């Protein structure tokens, strides 16, 4: 292991800083704020967090944990079970942590993914004590070469008092050169960020830090968890085909070219199915400017339909992972990984005119979208990067199945129980039944589009009745306020919204 580490680590005197995960975890004290690498189950520090969870069983401690986004290898689960997490931000997808958040045991701060390090840099989140960063190499100046994600790692390492590096020797050496690390200047003298196309490179291939801050180097060989994306289903394929027809119409109308515009797709089965659908579509020279590069990105690159993809992480299934990581040199010219502050930067998203495709839990008849809270109270995952893209993209698209829980819940409701993306940020809604193009429509026009094109036919009569009753009362955005959340009340009481139809 030391021999292989020698090839990856050029920092003079690095051997003196090698220690076990347990010894490195001992550097973390009760009450500290810790920033960890990891974004959409890719590139997380793997051994030190688990060592911390083990230690907490006999030596209880609580920390504030910040990451890029979600972690793999059950790290959030183990840290929650060991009661290590007092506060957690900005995103998670773990069922055990979700339960602790909803029980009020862990304070979860659900943030736009582009914003966390901006708040840290501006000292609005207090000071960062320790950063734990997975690296594929360390340069002679102590620069950290990340692995399968950049996330918030660069700013965490730069802002933390101490840095623990997990040097992962199982990562391909070809990762060196994959990343583009750029940190914006401090305000008020910040310069424009010169990304003008998905393939623009503006930074270094490593995270520059003062080498004396490296308090520990832990050698690891852990693997990222494979993605949990399901193969396309009939519903997701229908959603994809509605969207592809819509894009074809936009090209015919001269609003888009056959290269569309840079695509952003949220993680998950629907987004993956939509991106896969583009392989068969009449489009060419596609590009991505997104957060996560998933299997469909590499299928599009391999098909010749996509020329370049920019992201903050690579999250792949077992099979696609074999293909990509064993042959990274072949893809390296056509992909780049950036800090999430750059991949999700509102200014760049607006400049490039991104087509943003994200998933809703539910939407209401006027186009407000809830992506995070079940029945208005219970956190699912978090807003993630969807807000960064939805507010600023050229086309803001939300997709969802028209019902959930085998038809017991309608995903189209009179009033969403929580608003993540308001009516001003939503251009297009798509379900398996159809697509509602809301651009340039007033609320009363949008309601008709959404009910008739997207809602499940079973729930349409009840939505029509609600809307007609509301219109009789008047208003720019008509509502029957006493009934607006009655569908959710039915879901809470009966586990089903079917009673609103009867
Ligand atoms: N009411 C209650 N629950 C609902 C629901 C609704 N209207 N719609 C879906 N659900 C439930 C599903 O039943 C499922 O529950 P289960 O895990 O117990 O089976 C769960 O929500 C996930 O739904 P699913 O249909 O499997 O979709 P998904 O895996 O694509 O996730 C989101 C959908 C909205 C939860 C997910 O996309 C997300 O977290 N989005 C916010 C973050 C984001 O957009 N990031 C994008 C940039 S990466």
Boltz pocket constraint, residues with backbone or C-beta under 6 A from the ligand:
constraints:
  - pocket:
      binder: B
      contacts: [[A, 265], [A, 266], [A, 267], [A, 268], [A, 269], [A, 270], [A, 291], [A, 292], [A, 358], [A, 359], [A, 360], [A, 361], [A, 362], [A, 370], [A, 371], [A, 372], [A, 374], [A, 375], [A, 380], [A, 381], [A, 382], [A, 383], [A, 384], [A, 385], [A, 386], [A, 401], [A, 403], [A, 404], [A, 405], [A, 409], [A, 410], [A, 411]]
      max_distance: 6.0
